[in-house]
């Protein structure tokens, strides 16, 4: 992990699919930060996204399912930003998650609260329900009015996805923008250096 927290990319607070896609990022120097690199971290990520109740404990199998959906989602988002056809296996994976379980919150009854709807599912189905909600968000985002605003950060090596807040936005954060501007400035200085 990195000591400096990454600022969220635009759109991740509103879209679970972007939050999942950006749960892995490449930092300068090639360091990969993966928020789903263990069952404990995957559990913490689901709880932070309000997709699993406190006290949930995922098994490695569930963590791998969630990480697999992330890779399929990243492939579909990447192909969307490039204007190319997505890998059929990645699209099939998203559709599998989308249709594997009902994504609606189940109805519960307690004498204290009466009828309520909540995200509690049998432990064995928590990840499947979370994945269905993420896939639903991805399908809505990719086919909705914000689809044209989906972009990948232009800062090398950053590979986070975002929603452009304006047409000229190229970077997922001011940090990436500053790094790219400094890199271009340094390259211009090297260009002006007289040859020995």
MDTraj code that builds the backbone (N, CA, C; nanometers):
import mdtraj as md
import numpy as np

residues = "UNK UNK UNK UNK UNK UNK UNK UNK UNK UNK UNK UNK UNK UNK UNK UNK UNK UNK UNK UNK UNK UNK UNK UNK UNK UNK UNK UNK UNK UNK UNK UNK UNK UNK UNK UNK UNK UNK UNK UNK UNK UNK UNK UNK UNK UNK UNK UNK UNK UNK UNK UNK UNK UNK UNK UNK UNK UNK UNK UNK UNK UNK UNK UNK UNK UNK UNK UNK UNK UNK UNK UNK UNK UNK UNK UNK UNK UNK UNK UNK UNK UNK UNK UNK UNK UNK UNK UNK UNK UNK UNK UNK UNK UNK UNK UNK UNK UNK UNK UNK UNK UNK UNK UNK UNK UNK UNK UNK UNK UNK UNK UNK UNK UNK UNK UNK UNK UNK UNK UNK UNK UNK UNK UNK UNK UNK UNK UNK UNK UNK UNK UNK UNK UNK UNK UNK UNK UNK UNK UNK UNK UNK UNK UNK UNK UNK UNK UNK UNK UNK UNK UNK UNK UNK UNK UNK UNK UNK UNK UNK UNK UNK UNK UNK UNK UNK UNK UNK UNK UNK UNK UNK UNK UNK UNK UNK UNK UNK UNK UNK UNK UNK UNK UNK UNK UNK UNK UNK UNK UNK UNK UNK UNK UNK UNK UNK".split()
xyz = np.array([
    [0.0840, -0.1187, 0.0000],
    [0.0000, 0.0000, 0.0000],
    [0.0880, 0.1245, 0.0000],
    [0.0274, 0.2324, -0.0394],
    [0.0975, 0.3598, -0.0404],
    [0.0627, 0.4380, 0.0854],
    [0.1556, 0.5217, 0.1309],
    [0.1290, 0.6015, 0.2513],
    [0.0394, 0.7202, 0.2219],
    [0.0394, 0.7680, 0.0979],
    [-0.0398, 0.8838, 0.0608],
    [-0.1713, 0.8351, 0.0005],
    [-0.2859, 0.8666, 0.0650],
    [-0.4133, 0.8210, 0.0089],
    [-0.4409, 0.8904, -0.1238],
    [-0.4968, 0.8150, -0.2159],
    [-0.5315, 0.8707, -0.3456],
    [-0.6648, 0.9433, -0.3353],
    [-0.6735, 1.0626, -0.3924],
    [-0.8035, 1.1291, -0.3929],
    [-0.8984, 1.0515, -0.4842],
    [-1.0269, 1.0512, -0.4533],
    [-1.1193, 0.9755, -0.5387],
    [-1.1297, 1.0375, -0.6780],
    [-1.1412, 0.9525, -0.7764],
    [-1.1606, 0.9990, -0.9137],
    [-1.3044, 1.0462, -0.9293],
    [-1.3285, 1.1472, -1.0123],
    [-1.4655, 1.1956, -1.0325],
    [-1.5586, 1.0820, -1.0776],
    [-1.6716, 1.0716, -1.0111],
    [-1.7716, 0.9705, -1.0452],
    [-1.7717, 0.8486, -0.9563],
    [-1.6641, 0.8264, -0.8807],
    [-1.6586, 0.7051, -0.7987],
    [-1.7563, 0.7083, -0.6821],
    [-1.7870, 0.8264, -0.6318],
    [-1.8821, 0.8348, -0.5204],
    [-2.0238, 0.8029, -0.5671],
    [-2.0530, 0.8325, -0.6930],
    [-2.1878, 0.8109, -0.7458],
    [-2.2043, 0.6744, -0.8129],
    [-2.0958, 0.6113, -0.8529],
    [-2.1043, 0.4869, -0.9297],
    [-2.0195, 0.3766, -0.8688],
    [-2.0873, 0.2743, -0.8169],
    [-2.0182, 0.1583, -0.7603],
    [-1.9256, 0.0936, -0.8621],
    [-1.9661, 0.0953, -0.9887],
    [-1.8846, 0.0312, -1.0917],
    [-1.7505, 0.1020, -1.1078],
    [-1.7485, 0.2341, -1.1033],
    [-1.6212, 0.3063, -1.1118],
    [-1.5386, 0.2852, -0.9857],
    [-1.6062, 0.2804, -0.8711],
    [-1.5341, 0.2546, -0.7462],
    [-1.4665, 0.1179, -0.7512],
    [-1.5365, 0.0164, -0.8016],
    [-1.4749, -0.1156, -0.8115],
    [-1.3614, -0.1145, -0.9132],
    [-1.3841, -0.0559, -1.0293],
    [-1.2794, -0.0520, -1.1323],
    [-1.1539, 0.0164, -1.0794],
    [-1.1703, 0.1179, -0.9959],
    [-1.0564, 0.1928, -0.9433],
    [-1.0031, 0.1380, -0.8120],
    [-1.0490, 0.0200, -0.7721],
    [-0.9967, -0.0406, -0.6493],
    [-0.8584, -0.1003, -0.6731],
    [-0.8073, -0.0867, -0.7944],
    [-0.6686, -0.1205, -0.8257],
    [-0.6162, -0.0082, -0.9131],
    [-0.4949, 0.0358, -0.8858],
    [-0.4371, 0.1470, -0.9617],
    [-0.2861, 0.1276, -0.9703],
    [-0.2297, 0.1728, -1.0807],
    [-0.0846, 0.1721, -1.0983],
    [-0.0320, 0.3107, -1.0640],
    [0.0637, 0.3167, -0.9724],
    [0.1232, 0.4425, -0.9299],
    [0.2567, 0.4641, -1.0012],
    [0.3101, 0.5856, -0.9945],
    [0.4425, 0.6083, -1.0522],
    [0.5431, 0.5080, -0.9951],
    [0.6312, 0.4614, -1.0788],
    [0.7272, 0.3596, -1.0373],
    [0.6746, 0.2190, -1.0591],
    [0.5516, 0.2071, -1.1102],
    [0.4944, 0.0761, -1.1398],
    [0.4308, 0.0060, -1.0217],
    [0.4258, 0.0688, -0.9048],
    [0.3633, 0.0079, -0.7872],
    [0.2135, -0.0059, -0.8104],
    [0.1596, -0.1264, -0.7875],
    [0.0147, -0.1508, -0.8004],
    [-0.0455, -0.1524, -0.6610],
    [-0.1467, -0.0702, -0.6406],
    [-0.2207, -0.0669, -0.5146],
    [-0.3539, -0.1361, -0.5401],
    [-0.3791, -0.2439, -0.4645],
    [-0.4975, -0.3266, -0.4834],
    [-0.5763, -0.3320, -0.3529],
    [-0.6946, -0.2720, -0.3538],
    [-0.7787, -0.2704, -0.2338],
    [-0.8487, -0.4033, -0.2088],
    [-0.8406, -0.4965, -0.3034],
    [-0.9062, -0.6267, -0.2882],
    [-0.8042, -0.7406, -0.2794],
    [-0.6834, -0.7114, -0.2330],
    [-0.5751, -0.8094, -0.2377],
    [-0.5816, -0.9175, -0.1300],
    [-0.6814, -0.9152, -0.0456],
    [-0.6995, -1.0202, 0.0555],
    [-0.8487, -1.0274, 0.0881],
    [-0.8927, -1.1392, 0.1454],
    [-1.0338, -1.1457, 0.1859],
    [-1.0719, -1.0349, 0.2843],
    [-0.9805, -1.0001, 0.3743],
    [-1.0089, -0.8949, 0.4725],
    [-1.0240, -0.7586, 0.4047],
    [-0.9348, -0.7287, 0.3101],
    [-0.9440, -0.6007, 0.2398],
    [-1.0667, -0.5950, 0.1493],
    [-1.1008, -0.7061, 0.0854],
    [-1.2206, -0.7108, 0.0016],
    [-1.3455, -0.6906, 0.0879],
    [-1.3465, -0.7504, 0.2063],
    [-1.4581, -0.7316, 0.2994],
    [-1.4697, -0.5849, 0.3390],
    [-1.3566, -0.5245, 0.3751],
    [-1.3569, -0.3832, 0.4151],
    [-1.4070, -0.2950, 0.3008],
    [-1.3683, -0.3277, 0.1773],
    [-1.4124, -0.2495, 0.0616],
    [-1.5649, -0.2595, 0.0463],
    [-1.6190, -0.3809, 0.0557],
    [-1.7648, -0.3997, 0.0435],
    [-1.8398, -0.3252, 0.1532],
    [-1.7892, -0.3308, 0.2751],
    [-1.8539, -0.2610, 0.3872],
    [-1.8485, -0.1105, 0.3643],
    [-1.7341, -0.0586, 0.3189],
    [-1.7202, 0.0852, 0.2934],
    [-1.8143, 0.1326, 0.1830],
    [-1.8465, 0.0447, 0.0890],
    [-1.9376, 0.0794, -0.0201],
    [-2.0834, 0.0527, 0.0172],
    [-2.1070, 0.0110, 0.1408],
    [-2.2404, -0.0222, 0.1894],
    [-2.3026, -0.1393, 0.1114],
    [-2.2183, -0.2332, 0.0728],
    [-2.2639, -0.3518, 0.0010],
    [-2.2636, -0.4773, 0.0882],
    [-2.2121, -0.4636, 0.2091],
    [-2.2102, -0.5758, 0.3028],
    [-2.2243, -0.5190, 0.4438],
    [-2.2914, -0.5919, 0.5319],
    [-2.3077, -0.5416, 0.6685],
    [-2.1789, -0.5560, 0.7494],
    [-2.1658, -0.4714, 0.8506],
    [-2.0540, -0.4835, 0.9445],
    [-2.0521, -0.6258, 0.9988],
    [-1.9341, -0.6764, 1.0241],
    [-1.9211, -0.8108, 1.0774],
    [-1.9134, -0.9188, 0.9709],
    [-1.9253, -0.8811, 0.8452],
    [-1.9122, -0.9773, 0.7362],
    [-1.7673, -1.0213, 0.7277],
    [-1.7463, -1.1456, 0.6941],
    [-1.6118, -1.1975, 0.6716],
    [-1.6098, -1.2815, 0.5455],
    [-1.5486, -1.2296, 0.4403],
    [-1.5445, -1.3020, 0.3133],
    [-1.4364, -1.4096, 0.3130],
    [-1.4628, -1.5122, 0.2376],
    [-1.3634, -1.6161, 0.2147],
    [-1.2829, -1.5797, 0.0908],
    [-1.1701, -1.6446, 0.0717],
    [-1.0834, -1.6171, -0.0441],
    [-1.1601, -1.6362, -0.1748],
    [-1.2475, -1.7342, -0.1802],
    [-1.3261, -1.7596, -0.3014],
    [-1.4098, -1.6380, -0.3387],
    [-1.4734, -1.5760, -0.2397],
    [-1.5559, -1.4568, -0.2641],
    [-1.4697, -1.3391, -0.3067],
    [-1.3542, -1.3237, -0.2439],
    [-1.2610, -1.2176, -0.2812],
    [-1.2192, -1.2340, -0.4267],
    [-1.1900, -1.3562, -0.4680],
    [-1.1483, -1.3812, -0.6070],
    [-1.2620, -1.3535, -0.7051],
    [-1.3853, -1.3833, -0.6670],
    [-1.5000, -1.3515, -0.7528],
    [-1.5110, -1.2006, -0.7751],
    [-1.4988, -1.1249, -0.6672],
    [-1.5089, -0.9797, -0.6750],
    [-1.3934, -0.9223, -0.7585],
    [-1.2733, -0.9720, -0.7368],
    [-1.1578, -0.9264, -0.8155],
    [-1.1745, -0.9643, -0.9633],
    [-1.2337, -1.0789, -0.9901],
    [-1.2594, -1.1202, -1.1280],
    [-1.3591, -1.0282, -1.1964],
    [-1.4654, -0.9904, -1.1245],
    [-1.5621, -0.8961, -1.1799],
    [-1.4936, -0.7628, -1.2089],
    [-1.4040, -0.7224, -1.1205],
    [-1.3321, -0.5964, -1.1412],
    [-1.2540, -0.5995, -1.2731],
    [-1.1848, -0.7091, -1.3013],
    [-1.1069, -0.7181, -1.4253],
    [-1.1978, -0.7166, -1.5476],
    [-1.3112, -0.7847, -1.5388],
    [-1.4070, -0.7833, -1.6499],
    [-1.4628, -0.6425, -1.6703],
    [-1.4958, -0.5762, -1.5633],
    [-1.5473, -0.4405, -1.5691],
    [-1.4443, -0.3450, -1.6272],
    [-1.3192, -0.3574, -1.5827],
    [-1.2126, -0.2713, -1.6357],
    [-1.1959, -0.2922, -1.7860],
    [-1.2084, -0.4152, -1.8322],
    [-1.1970, -0.4436, -1.9759],
    [-1.3112, -0.3778, -2.0524],
    [-1.4324, -0.3880, -2.0022],
    [-1.5471, -0.3273, -2.0704],
    [-1.5346, -0.1744, -2.0686],
    [-1.4945, -0.1167, -1.9559],
    [-1.4757, 0.0283, -1.9491],
    [-1.3638, 0.0736, -2.0426],
    [-1.2537, -0.0006, -2.0447],
    [-1.1423, 0.0335, -2.1325],
    [-1.1865, 0.0332, -2.2785],
    [-1.2556, -0.0718, -2.3184],
    [-1.3001, -0.0793, -2.4580],
    [-1.3985, 0.0342, -2.4890],
    [-1.4822, 0.0694, -2.3925],
    [-1.5761, 0.1805, -2.4122],
    [-1.5005, 0.3118, -2.4355],
    [-1.3974, 0.3375, -2.3532],
    [-1.3232, 0.4631, -2.3677],
    [-1.2442, 0.4665, -2.4983],
    [-1.2053, 0.3501, -2.5501],
    [-1.1307, 0.3426, -2.6762],
    [-1.2217, 0.3326, -2.7984],
    [-1.3497, 0.3117, -2.7746],
    [-1.4438, 0.2991, -2.8852],
    [-1.4298, 0.1686, -2.9611],
    [-1.3871, 0.0636, -2.8904],
    [-1.3717, -0.0686, -2.9518],
    [-1.4713, -0.1663, -2.8905],
    [-1.4868, -0.2801, -2.9550],
    [-1.5766, -0.3839, -2.9036],
    [-1.5151, -0.4470, -2.7790],
    [-1.5956, -0.4683, -2.6754],
    [-1.5413, -0.5322, -2.5552],
    [-1.5144, -0.6803, -2.5786],
    [-1.4247, -0.7339, -2.5004],
    [-1.3971, -0.8769, -2.5033],
    [-1.5274, -0.9498, -2.4683],
    [-1.5714, -1.0445, -2.5520],
    [-1.6977, -1.1152, -2.5234],
    [-1.6988, -1.1835, -2.3867],
    [-1.5846, -1.2344, -2.3425],
    [-1.5800, -1.3001, -2.2110],
    [-1.6023, -1.1993, -2.0987],
    [-1.5478, -1.0789, -2.1125],
    [-1.5674, -0.9757, -2.0103],
    [-1.7135, -0.9329, -2.0062],
    [-1.7737, -0.9159, -2.1221],
    [-1.9150, -0.8782, -2.1287],
    [-2.0029, -0.9891, -2.0709],
    [-1.9690, -1.1128, -2.1012],
    [-2.0439, -1.2267, -2.0458],
    [-2.0307, -1.2310, -1.8935],
    [-1.9124, -1.1986, -1.8421],
    [-1.8923, -1.1954, -1.6971],
    [-1.9776, -1.0904, -1.6295],
    [-1.9862, -0.9717, -1.6899],
    [-2.0731, -0.8673, -1.6341],
    [-2.2189, -0.9105, -1.6380],
    [-2.2597, -0.9696, -1.7497],
    [-2.3983, -1.0168, -1.7597],
    [-2.4272, -1.1290, -1.6612],
    [-2.3301, -1.2149, -1.6378],
    [-2.3465, -1.3220, -1.5385],
    [-2.3724, -1.2618, -1.4002],
    [-2.2916, -1.1620, -1.3634],
    [-2.3103, -1.0967, -1.2333],
    [-2.4439, -1.0243, -1.2272],
    [-2.4830, -0.9665, -1.3387],
    [-2.6073, -0.8903, -1.3460],
    [-2.7302, -0.9776, -1.3253],
    [-2.7236, -1.1004, -1.3730],
    [-2.8418, -1.1877, -1.3707],
    [-2.8338, -1.3038, -1.2724],
    [-2.7233, -1.3179, -1.2005],
    [-2.7051, -1.4334, -1.1119],
    [-2.8039, -1.4347, -0.9951],
    [-2.8341, -1.3179, -0.9440],
    [-2.9256, -1.3069, -0.8295],
    [-3.0114, -1.1827, -0.8467],
    [-3.1269, -1.1796, -0.7825],
    [-3.2027, -1.0546, -0.7842],
    [-3.1225, -0.9472, -0.7102],
    [-3.1163, -0.8290, -0.7658],
    [-3.0365, -0.7243, -0.7012],
    [-3.1181, -0.6384, -0.6047],
    [-3.2474, -0.6609, -0.5995],
    [-3.3323, -0.5832, -0.5089],
    [-3.3069, -0.6229, -0.3644],
    [-3.3179, -0.5255, -0.2756],
    [-3.3003, -0.5526, -0.1325],
    [-3.4192, -0.6339, -0.0815],
    [-3.3929, -0.7430, -0.0088],
    [-3.5024, -0.8265, 0.0408],
    [-3.5836, -0.7585, 0.1517],
    [-3.7024, -0.8096, 0.1706],
    [-3.7951, -0.7592, 0.2717],
    [-3.7726, -0.8367, 0.4016],
    [-3.7693, -0.7638, 0.5149],
    [-3.7485, -0.8253, 0.6469],
    [-3.8564, -0.7762, 0.7430],
    [-3.8786, -0.8564, 0.8481],
    [-3.9731, -0.8154, 0.9509],
    [-3.9082, -0.8308, 1.0877],
    [-3.9272, -0.7301, 1.1719],
    [-3.8893, -0.7418, 1.3124],
    [-3.9992, -0.6732, 1.3937],
    [-4.0283, -0.7244, 1.5112],
    [-4.1334, -0.6639, 1.5935],
    [-4.1055, -0.5174, 1.6265],
    [-3.9775, -0.4808, 1.6391],
    [-3.9415, -0.3432, 1.6731],
    [-3.9625, -0.2473, 1.5562],
    [-3.9269, -0.2901, 1.4356],
    [-3.9292, -0.2002, 1.3196],
    [-4.0410, -0.2305, 1.2212],
    [-4.1021, -0.3447, 1.2321],
    [-4.2030, -0.3840, 1.1342],
    [-4.1357, -0.4310, 1.0063],
    [-4.1980, -0.4045, 0.8931],
    [-4.1403, -0.4432, 0.7649],
    [-4.0360, -0.3418, 0.7211],
    [-3.9213, -0.3909, 0.6841],
    [-3.8124, -0.3062, 0.6336],
    [-3.7449, -0.3774, 0.5173],
    [-3.6743, -0.3005, 0.4393],
    [-3.5917, -0.3591, 0.3332],
    [-3.4473, -0.3364, 0.3717],
    [-3.3663, -0.4362, 0.3499],
    [-3.2256, -0.4240, 0.3873],
    [-3.1367, -0.5056, 0.2974],
    [-3.0091, -0.4847, 0.3126],
    [-2.9108, -0.5520, 0.2291],
    [-2.8612, -0.6820, 0.2909],
    [-2.9266, -0.7305, 0.3927],
    [-2.8809, -0.8544, 0.4535],
    [-2.9251, -0.9732, 0.3682],
    [-2.8304, -1.0540, 0.3353],
    [-2.8525, -1.1749, 0.2561],
    [-2.7813, -1.2878, 0.3290],
    [-2.8136, -1.4110, 0.2963],
    [-2.7342, -1.5186, 0.3548],
    [-2.5870, -1.4935, 0.3231],
    [-2.4985, -1.5233, 0.4175],
    [-2.3563, -1.4974, 0.4024],
    [-2.3029, -1.5488, 0.2688],
    [-2.3531, -1.6623, 0.2249],
    [-2.3042, -1.7210, 0.1006],
    [-2.3453, -1.6406, -0.0225],
    [-2.4394, -1.5454, -0.0074],
    [-2.4890, -1.4701, -0.1234],
    [-2.4522, -1.3214, -0.1185],
    [-2.3832, -1.2769, -0.0159],
    [-2.3505, -1.1346, -0.0029],
    [-2.2715, -1.0855, -0.1236],
    [-2.1680, -1.1588, -0.1630],
    [-2.0847, -1.1157, -0.2753],
    [-2.1647, -1.1184, -0.4052],
    [-2.2471, -1.2202, -0.4246],
    [-2.3273, -1.2283, -0.5470],
    [-2.4225, -1.1089, -0.5573],
    [-2.4844, -1.0712, -0.4462],
    [-2.5742, -0.9553, -0.4471],
    [-2.4961, -0.8257, -0.4696],
    [-2.3801, -0.8130, -0.4067],
    [-2.2969, -0.6939, -0.4274],
    [-2.2534, -0.6842, -0.5738],
    [-2.2128, -0.7974, -0.6305],
    [-2.1703, -0.7982, -0.7699],
    [-2.2855, -0.7631, -0.8638],
    [-2.4057, -0.8074, -0.8312],
    [-2.5226, -0.7739, -0.9135],
    [-2.5487, -0.6240, -0.9106],
    [-2.5360, -0.5626, -0.7939],
    [-2.5576, -0.4180, -0.7841],
    [-2.4507, -0.3405, -0.8601],
    [-2.3263, -0.3878, -0.8521],
    [-2.2172, -0.3223, -0.9246],
    [-2.2389, -0.3363, -1.0751],
    [-2.2765, -0.4564, -1.1195],
    [-2.3011, -0.4798, -1.2622],
    [-2.4200, -0.3972, -1.3108],
    [-2.5232, -0.3840, -1.2287],
    [-2.6381, -0.3005, -1.2653],
    [-2.5953, -0.1544, -1.2812],
    [-2.5132, -0.1071, -1.1893],
    [-2.4632, 0.0295, -1.1990],
    [-2.3799, 0.0465, -1.3269],
    [-2.2965, -0.0516, -1.3593],
    [-2.2143, -0.0445, -1.4805],
    [-2.3019, -0.0405, -1.6053],
    [-2.4032, -0.1258, -1.6098],
    [-2.4923, -0.1295, -1.7263],
    [-2.5661, 0.0034, -1.7421],
    [-2.6122, 0.0583, -1.6315],
    [-2.6815, 0.1876, -1.6351],
    [-2.5871, 0.2986, -1.6792],
    [-2.4661, 0.2993, -1.6250],
    [-2.3677, 0.4018, -1.6602],
    [-2.3277, 0.3927, -1.8074],
    [-2.2979, 0.2716, -1.8548],
    [-2.2494, 0.2525, -1.9914],
    [-2.3558, 0.2764, -2.0982],
    [-2.4822, 0.2716, -2.0598],
    [-2.5897, 0.2924, -2.1578],
    [-2.6683, 0.4198, -2.1320],
    [-2.6303, 0.4952, -2.0306],
    [-2.7054, 0.6146, -1.9918],
    [-2.6445, 0.7434, -2.0445],
    [-2.6972, 0.8543, -1.9979],
    [-2.6536, 0.9849, -2.0474],
    [-2.5089, 1.0205, -2.0126],
    [-2.4521, 0.9574, -1.9112],
    [-2.3136, 0.9868, -1.8727],
    [-2.2112, 0.8998, -1.9456],
    [-2.2543, 0.8102, -2.0313],
    [-2.1620, 0.7175, -2.0986],
    [-2.0523, 0.7907, -2.1744],
    [-2.0848, 0.9008, -2.2385],
    [-1.9848, 0.9745, -2.3164],
    [-1.8831, 1.0458, -2.2268],
    [-1.9126, 1.0584, -2.0990],
    [-1.8208, 1.1249, -2.0059],
    [-1.7209, 1.0295, -1.9418],
    [-1.7345, 0.8987, -1.9643],
    [-1.6422, 0.8020, -1.9057],
    [-1.5071, 0.8161, -1.9750],
    [-1.4013, 0.8239, -1.8955],
    [-1.2665, 0.8385, -1.9509],
    [-1.1678, 0.7663, -1.8611],
    [-1.0508, 0.7411, -1.9158],
    [-0.9406, 0.6854, -1.8373],
    [-0.8404, 0.7978, -1.8169],
    [-0.7802, 0.8048, -1.7003],
    [-0.6852, 0.9104, -1.6683],
    [-0.5724, 0.9117, -1.7716],
    [-0.5380, 1.0301, -1.8197],
    [-0.4334, 1.0442, -1.9215],
    [-0.2934, 1.0499, -1.8615],
    [-0.2825, 1.0497, -1.7307],
    [-0.1515, 1.0539, -1.6668],
    [-0.0892, 0.9144, -1.6662],
    [0.0320, 0.9054, -1.7135],
    [0.1029, 0.7774, -1.7150],
    [0.1723, 0.7624, -1.5809],
    [0.1622, 0.6526, -1.5111],
    [0.1030, 0.5253, -1.5466],
    [-0.0377, 0.5051, -1.4910],
    [-0.1006, 0.6097, -1.4382],
    [-0.2330, 0.5964, -1.3763],
    [-0.3311, 0.5306, -1.4733],
    [-0.4111, 0.4410, -1.4217],
    [-0.5068, 0.3690, -1.5059],
    [-0.6467, 0.3687, -1.4429],
    [-0.6777, 0.4791, -1.3724],
    [-0.8097, 0.4892, -1.3104],
    [-0.9116, 0.5447, -1.4092],
    [-1.0359, 0.5036, -1.3905],
    [-1.1468, 0.5521, -1.4717],
    [-1.2158, 0.6655, -1.3975],
    [-1.2815, 0.7531, -1.4728],
    [-1.3486, 0.8680, -1.4132],
    [-1.4617, 0.9131, -1.5043],
    [-1.5438, 1.0022, -1.4517],
    [-1.6414, 1.0753, -1.5324],
    [-1.5839, 1.2153, -1.5501],
    [-1.5674, 1.2559, -1.6736],
    [-1.5156, 1.3915, -1.6993],
    [-1.6145, 1.4927, -1.6417],
    [-1.5620, 1.5892, -1.5676],
    [-1.6468, 1.6953, -1.5129],
    [-1.6621, 1.8087, -1.6131],
    [-1.5726, 1.8138, -1.7118],
    [-1.5831, 1.9064, -1.8243],
    [-1.5069, 1.8455, -1.9415],
    [-1.5334, 1.8941, -2.0614],
    [-1.4820, 1.8314, -2.1836],
    [-1.3297, 1.8244, -2.1888],
    [-1.2594, 1.9185, -2.1273],
    [-1.1132, 1.9199, -2.1365],
    [-1.0450, 1.8429, -2.0247],
    [-1.1203, 1.7896, -1.9310],
    [-1.0582, 1.7176, -1.8193],
    [-0.9894, 1.5922, -1.8694],
    [-0.8624, 1.5759, -1.8332],
    [-0.7832, 1.4611, -1.8768],
    [-0.7377, 1.3724, -1.7611],
    [-0.7356, 1.4269, -1.6393],
    [-0.6776, 1.3552, -1.5270],
    [-0.7806, 1.3254, -1.4190],
    [-0.7565, 1.2164, -1.3473],
    [-0.8504, 1.1737, -1.2428],
    [-0.8368, 1.2555, -1.1155],
    [-0.7251, 1.3275, -1.1007],
    [-0.7042, 1.4075, -0.9805],
    [-0.6061, 1.5191, -1.0108],
    [-0.6033, 1.6182, -0.9258],
    [-0.5068, 1.7272, -0.9408],
    [-0.3649, 1.6721, -0.9275],
    [-0.3491, 1.5713, -0.8467],
    [-0.2186, 1.5077, -0.8283],
    [-0.1651, 1.4533, -0.9603],
    [-0.2493, 1.3816, -1.0357],
    [-0.2077, 1.3287, -1.1659],
    [-0.1819, 1.4424, -1.2640],
    [-0.2658, 1.5452, -1.2628],
    [-0.2473, 1.6591, -1.3515],
    [-0.1165, 1.7311, -1.3245],
    [-0.0862, 1.7544, -1.1982],
    [0.0383, 1.8223, -1.1611],
    [0.1593, 1.7390, -1.2027],
    [0.1500, 1.6090, -1.1834],
    [0.2616, 1.5210, -1.2216],
    [0.2854, 1.5262, -1.3724],
    [0.1778, 1.5249, -1.4519],
    [0.1912, 1.5294, -1.5975],
    [0.2437, 1.6649, -1.6442],
    [0.1965, 1.7740, -1.5837],
    [0.2463, 1.9064, -1.6211],
    [0.3946, 1.9188, -1.5883],
    [0.4365, 1.8683, -1.4744],
    [0.5783, 1.8727, -1.4364],
    [0.6616, 1.7885, -1.5321],
    [0.6095, 1.6743, -1.5727],
    [0.6812, 1.5874, -1.6662],
    [0.6987, 1.6561, -1.8018],
    [0.5942, 1.7211, -1.8508],
    [0.6030, 1.7928, -1.9790],
    [0.7007, 1.9096, -1.9696],
    [0.6987, 1.9810, -1.8578],
    [0.7896, 2.0936, -1.8386],
    [0.9346, 2.0449, -1.8380],
    [0.9583, 1.9355, -1.7698],
    [1.0929, 1.8780, -1.7642],
    [1.1381, 1.8348, -1.9038],
    [1.0489, 1.7745, -1.9810],
    [1.0828, 1.7315, -2.1172],
    [1.1158, 1.8512, -2.2060],
    [1.0411, 1.9619, -2.1895],
    [1.0712, 2.0830, -2.2678],
    [1.2081, 2.1383, -2.2315],
    [1.2449, 2.1361, -2.1039],
    [1.3765, 2.1843, -2.0605],
    [1.4870, 2.0988, -2.1205],
    [1.4643, 1.9677, -2.1241],
    [1.5655, 1.8794, -2.1829],
    [1.5811, 1.9062, -2.3315],
    [1.4704, 1.9381, -2.3992],
    [1.4737, 1.9692, -2.5429],
    [1.5561, 2.0940, -2.5712],
    [1.5532, 2.1906, -2.4795],
    [1.6237, 2.3166, -2.4993],
    [1.7690, 2.3106, -2.4569],
    [1.8084, 2.2019, -2.3932],
    [1.9471, 2.1883, -2.3478],
    [2.0366, 2.1698, -2.4706],
    [2.1410, 2.2562, -2.4853],
    [2.2290, 2.2414, -2.6007],
    [2.3044, 2.1080, -2.5967],
    [2.3235, 2.0509, -2.7125],
    [2.3969, 1.9240, -2.7216],
    [2.5440, 1.9510, -2.6948],
    [2.6170, 1.8578, -2.6262],
    [2.7594, 1.8786, -2.5970],
    [2.8446, 1.8692, -2.7202],
])
top = md.Topology()
chain = top.add_chain()
for i, resn in enumerate(residues, 1):
    res = top.add_residue(resn, chain, resSeq=i)
    for name in ("N", "CA", "C"):
        top.add_atom(name, md.element.get_by_symbol(name[0]), res)
traj = md.Trajectory(xyz[None], top)
